[in-house]
Amino acid sequence: MYAEQLPPHDTDAEEAVIGSLLIDGDAINKITTLLSVNDFYRERNRWCYEACRSLYERGDAINQLTVSHELTLVERLDGVGGPAYLSHLVAMVPTSVHIEHYARLVNRTATMRRLIDAAGDIAAIGYADSADVDQAITQAEDAVFKVRGTSAVRDFVTLRQVLDEYLVETSTLEGSTDRSLQPVNSGFTDIDAALGGLQRGDLVIIAARPSLGKSTLAMNIARNASLQGATSAVFSLEMSRDQLALRLLCAEAEVVSHRLRIGLLTDAESSRVMESIGELSELPLYMDDSAVQSVPQMRSKLRRLHTERGVDLVIVDYLQLMSGSGSRGENRVTELGEITRSLKAVARDLNVPVIAISQLSRAIEQRPDHRPMLSDLRESGSIEQDADVVAFIHREDKYTDLETWEQKYPAKPYPENLAQVVIAKNRHGDTPTVELYFRGHFFRFENLATEQSLSGWE
């Protein structure tokens, strides 16, 4: 049935767009971001619009005479129907006032045609009968996503419009119980105070040298958020889901992981483990431990989960293990830049905070104070640029033993198990340093009580 139908198009709207430009060349400023040459269905209308765009890009006037001359230069004037067709376009449109309306009609039908093309591509993917079902589904979803991407047009708006939208959103947020409108709380009081919670649409980087607890902090945040009803999705490229689950269980039950693995638990610990299993099992926390992941694959999986459950928080552990879509031999810094930009796009597309774990370079080991800086981001590329928040984990007790510390700082207490979360970049505000207590044998960070704070050392 569909094979007998012409693809969606609106010839009258196409002609009205061109006619409007011929009587008012300046009107092209209203539609350049809305309408592309390929949005036109009729070839002669596409050629006319292309001529108008060429004149516009050179800064030349657009009118019936200049468009006729431009079409003559590319040997297309006869093809569109000669000067008579241009005269017909001028005669059919009394004014250019409604050019944006006509342009939206043309763009809408073009989007429908692209959707039909995507359906054909998806059918071809299905007929190919690939053995890799997940890859086939990813390709199909990407075909549809490209249609959405070509129709998402943004242009200048006045400051008043933005502020009016802000007032509407904040008033809705204050009185709303809709979780999808609210930031996601990390469960760490000082971090949430510093950042205002994890903001939706943000890319958050948590970085540290190995064995300082960056994965533990991310999983603690996922657990805390899930306890508050947020749906968390974790991509673990380094650890298996069994390892992640074991860490969460140790943190929840407060048992040492080695004792749990070998089954050497007291009756009290066994009781806590069983109780914790029951509590953790109820959390809306999803884990994917595929060892090789690209952003398109993650995006595809997240869309499915978002449709079924509604995703509130995404965690990627860790950035340097991800694969880009570039060709072999591509510069790794460039590839990582593509990955971070894509993760930021995922955060905005799904309207969720995305936390990506990152390693730091060995340069930190060469400095006397060992405090991390933005330049320490390994294969940094555009990590710093794309991220909305960059937080480092610093633990002085990993670099200084008790004896050395007492010699250097006799008046200060030894910062054993004290972790500093150094917020080195915060697009939304200040960049403070937050202190947490780290119980490494339980894979658990905790809020540091005011009376226990050791913030006197720097």
N, C-alpha and C positions, 0 to 999 in steps of 0.2 A: 504493500500500500504506500509506504513512504517513498519507494523508488520512483513512483509516478508523480511525486510532488516536487516542485521547485524548492530549493533551500530558502529559508526566510530572508526576505529583503524588502526594502521600501524605496522603490524608484522615485516616487514623488519627493520623499524626504531628501534623498541624495541630490536631486535636481534643485531642491530648495536651498540646500547648503551652498552649492556652486553658484546659483543665481544670487544669493545674498552676498557672496564674496565679490561678484562682478559689479554689484551696485554699491558696495561699501567694502573696499579692500581692507580697511582697518578692523573689520569684524573678525578677521582670522585670529586676532589676539585672544578672542573669547573661546576658541575651540581647538587650538593647537595641542593642548594637553589632553583633550578629550577624544580627538579623532585622528586616526592614522590613515595613511593612504590605503592600506590593505583592508580597511573597514568597508570600502565601497564594493558593492556587488557588480554593478554594471561597469564594464571596462572603460567605456568612454568617460563616465563620471570619475572613475579612478584617475584616468589620465588628466582630466581637467583639474582635479584637486592636487595632483602631483605638480602640475604646472604652477598653481597658486602657491604651493609650499616652496617651490624653487625660487619664485619671485620674492616671497617673504623672507627666505633665508639670505638672499642677496641684498635685502633692503630696498627692493624696487617696488613701485606702485603696482597694485593689483586692480585691473579693470578689464573690460572686454577687449580692448586693443592690445594690452600687454600680454594677456593670456593667449590671445590668438597668435601673437608673435612667438611666444614661448613654445606653443604647440607646433608652430611651423618649423622652428629650429630643430625639434626632435622628430620631425616628419610624422606628426600625429594629427594635424589639423583636419585633414580629410577623413581620417579614421573616426573622429568624434562627430563628424557631420558638418564640418566647415563652419564659417562664421554664422551661418543660419542657425545652427544649434545653440551657439552662444547667445544669439539674439533671443531665441526661444526661452532660454534659462532666465535672462533678464526680465522678459515680459511676464513670466509666470509668478514672479515674486515681487509684491508691491513694496516690501520693506525688509530690512535685514534684522529687525528688532528680535525676531524669534529664532535666530540662527542656532542658539544653544539648544533649543527644543528640537530642532531638526537634526542637529548633530547627535543628540542622545538617542533619537530613533534609529539613526544609522548605526551607531555603536551597539545598541541593543540587538539588532538583527545580526550584526557581525559576530557578536558573542554567541548567539544561538547557532550560527553556522560553525563556529569553532567547536561548540559542544557536540554537534553532529560529527565533525571530523574526529574529535576525541573518541566518540562512540565507535567509529570505524576502526580507530587504532586499537581500542580495547578489544573489539571483536577479533582483530588480527592476532593480538596477543593470546586470546583464548584458543583460536584455531591452531596456533603454533604448538599447543599442547606441551609446554615446557615441563621438564621433570621438577624444576624448582618452582613450586607453587607460590612461596613467599615472594620471590623475585617478580613473578608475573603480576601478583597483586600490587606490589610496589610500583611497577611500571604503569599499571592501570590507574592507580591513584595519582601518580605524577602527571599523567595525561590530563586528568580532570583539574589538578591543581594549577597547571599551566593556563588553562582557560580562565580560572579565577584570577590568576596573577595579571593577565592581560587586560582584565576589566576593572582592576583596582586603580583608579586614577585619583590623584590628590593634587590640589593646586593651592595657590595663595588664599588665605582667609584673613579677615581682619582680627586684630587683637581682641576686639569686643566679642567676636564670635567664639574665640577660644575661651575667654573668661566666662561667657555665658554658659558654655558647655561645662566648664569647671564647676560653676555654681550648681548646675543641675546634678552633676555627678556626685559632688560632695554632699549635697542635701539628700540625695538618694542613698548614699553610703551611710550617712549618720543614722537614718531611720530604717535601714534595710537589714534583714536577716539573711539575705542572699549571699552565700559565701563567695560566689564567683565575682562579686564586686569588691571584696575586701582583701587587704594584704594577707599573706600567709605568715603566721607567727612561727619563729624558729624554736620557741620554748626557752630561749636564753634571754633573760630579762634585759641585760645591758645591750645585747646585740639588737634586740627589737627596739629598744629605746633609741639607739644610735641610727638605725636605718628606717625606723617607722614600720618595722616588719619587712618581710620580703615582698617587694613591690611586684605586682603582676606586670608582665612584659619585660622584666629586667633579666639581664644576663649577669650572674654573680659568679665570680671566680674565687675559689678557696685554694690557696697555694701554700706549699711548704716543702722542705726537704724530706726525704724518706723517713718513716718511722716517727714522725712528730704528731700523727693523729688526724691528718686531713680527711681520710676516708671515714674515720670514726666520727668526726664532727658532722660530716655530711649525713651519715646514717642516723646519728642522734637527732639531727634536725628533721629528717624524714619521719622518724618515730614520733617525735614531739608533735609535728604537724598532723600526722595521722591520728594521734590521740584526740586532737581537737576536731576531727571529722574531715580533714583535708585528704583528698586522694593523692597519694604520692607514687610516682613512677621512677624506678631506679634502673639505670643502665650500668652494669658493672662489667667492664672489659678486662679487668685484672683478676678479680676474685670470683669464685663460683657462688651460686645462690646459696649453696649449703654453708659456705664460709660466712656469707653475710648473715644468714639466719642464725648461725651459731654465735656470731658477735652480738647480734641484737638480743639473743637469749641470755648471754652472759651479762650484758648491761642491765637487762630487766630484772634478772634473778640475783644479780650481784654474786656471781660465782666465777672462780678463776677458770679460764678457758681450758687449760691443760687438764684440770681435774674433771671438767665436764666431758672432754673428749675421751678420757680413759675410764670414765664412769666411777671415779673415786670421789663420791659425794657423801656427805653426812645425811642423816634423815631430814634435818632441817633444810639443807641445800636442795635435796631431792624434792621436798615439798614446794620450795620456792620455784624450782624449775617447772614443775607441773602447773603451778598456778600461773607462771609467766607465759607458758605455752598457750594456755587458754586465753590470756589477755592479748597476746600478740596476734593470735590467730584471727581475732576480730577486727584487726586494723585494716583499713583500705590502703594497703601498701603492696605494690606490685614490683617484681624484680625480673630483669632480663639479663642473663649472663652470657649472651653471645660474645665470643672472643673477638670477632671482627665486626665492626659496625661503621656505617657511614651515616651522615646526617639524613639523607633521603630515606634510608631504612628506618632510622629512629622516628622520623617524622611520620612515616606510614604507620608504624606500630602505635605511636602516640595518638594519631587521628582515630584509629579504631578504638583504642581504650577511652579516648575522650568522648566518642560517640556513645559508647556503652556505659561508662561510669562517670565521666566528667573529671578530667585531670586538674589538679590544683598546684602541683609541684613536680618538677622534673630534676633528677640528679644524674649527672654523667661522670663516671669514675673510670678512667680519667682521660683528659683531653689529648695527651700525647699518644695514646694508643688508638685514637680514632683514625679512620682512613678517609681521605678526601676523594673527590671525583676527578682530580686532575690526572694528566698522563704520567706514565712512568718516568722517573727521573726529574720530575718537577721539584723545584726548590721547596724544601720542607717548611721553611718560614712562610712562603706564599701559600702552600697548601693549608697550613694551620690557620692562616688568616682567613681563608675561604671557610674553614670549619667554624671558626668563632662567629663570623658574619652570619652563617647559616643557622647556628644555634640561637643567635639573637633574633633572627627571623622567626624561628620556631616559638620563642618566648612571646613575640608579638602576635603571631598567628593564633596561638592557643590561649593567649592572655594569661600566662602563668609565669612564675619565676623559674628560671633554669639555673641550677647550680652546677658548675663544671669544675671538677678538681684538676689542678695543674701542678706539675713539678716545678721546682726552682733549680737554677743552674748551680754548679759547684762554686761559683764566684763568692757565694755567701760564706764559704768555709775559709776564705782567705782574709776576711775582715776581722779585726780584733773583737768587735762587739757581736758579730754574727747576725745582726738584725737585718731582716729581708728588706729589699727595696723593689720598686717596680721593674727596674732594669734586670732583676734576677729571674724574671719569668723566662723559663726555658723555651727556646725557639719562639720568642715572644711574638714576632710578627705583629699582628694587630690585636693581640689579646687585651692589652691595656686600652687600646682605642675603642674596641667594640664593647668591652665590659662596662656595665653600669656601676658595679661594685667589685672591688678587688680587696680580699682579706687574706692576710698572711698569718700563719700560726708560728709563734716563736716561743721556745722553751729554753730558758737559760740553763736549767739543770742538765740539758743534753750536751752542753758545751763546757760546763764548769763543775768540777766535783766540790764536795763540801769543804775539803781542806783548802783548796785554792780560793774558794769564795770567802772563807773567813779571813784569809790573809789579805785579800783585796778590799773586802767590805766588812770589817769587824763589827760595825754597828748595825748592820742590816741582817735580817733573818734569811737563811738559805731558802731560795724559792723552789723547794722541792714540790714537784707535781703542779706547779703553777704554770698555766699556759696563757700567753698573751695573744689575743686575736687583734692583729694590727690592721685596721681598716685604712688601707693606703689610698684608696680611691672611693669616693661616694658621690655619684652624680647628683644626689638629692640633698646633700648637706655636709656636715662636718666629717672629719676623719679621725675619730678618737681611737684609743687602744682599750680594748675590753679584756678583763681578766676572768679566766675560768679555772676551775679546779679539774685536773685531769687524773682520773683513776684508770691508768693504763691497763692494769691486769683485769679490769672489768670492761674495757673498751667503752669508757663512759666519761663524758664531760659533764660538769655540773656548775650551776650558778655559784659564784663565790660570795659567801655571806659577808656583809659589810664589816662585821667585827673580825673576820678572818682575813680581810684583805691585806695583801703585802705590797700594796701599790707604792710604798715608800721607796722602793728601789727602781732605778731607771737604767 
